[in-house]
Amino acid sequence: MFYDFIDKHPLSGTNYYRLKQTDYDGKYSYSDIVAVKSNDNEYNINYANQNLFVSSLGEKDATIEIYDLLGKLVYSKSLLANQIIIPISRDKFNDGIYIIKIGTPENLVIKKIKF
């Protein structure tokens, strides 16, 4: 099985998560705890002139993912380590609110953006 979750308001630093699985008979179990480190200074997101600009100061390659509010992945791209700027055209998106997730499994930045 595969589970996916986006914390829309993570705290700075390390956040800890675990799943509680409840069966139909009411029995439940917990997953292992997973630590996710968030460092907002490693990735920058700017919106200007109808474009979204993403830059990385990180030392590892990362991924940019943009989700609509229903959780559907609508954009994905690789971001190379220390890549200065990646422009993302606003024309690719309908008006609305989106969640942008940037980083590696060990270091994620998650922000809400509005087009």
Buried (B, 14 or more C-beta within 10 A) or exposed (E): EEEEEEBEEBEEEEBEEEEEEEEEEEEEEEEEEEEBBBBEEBBBBEEEEEEBBBBBEBEBEBBBBBBBEEEEEBBEEEBEEEBEEBEBEBEEBEEEEBBBBBBBEEBBBBBEBEB
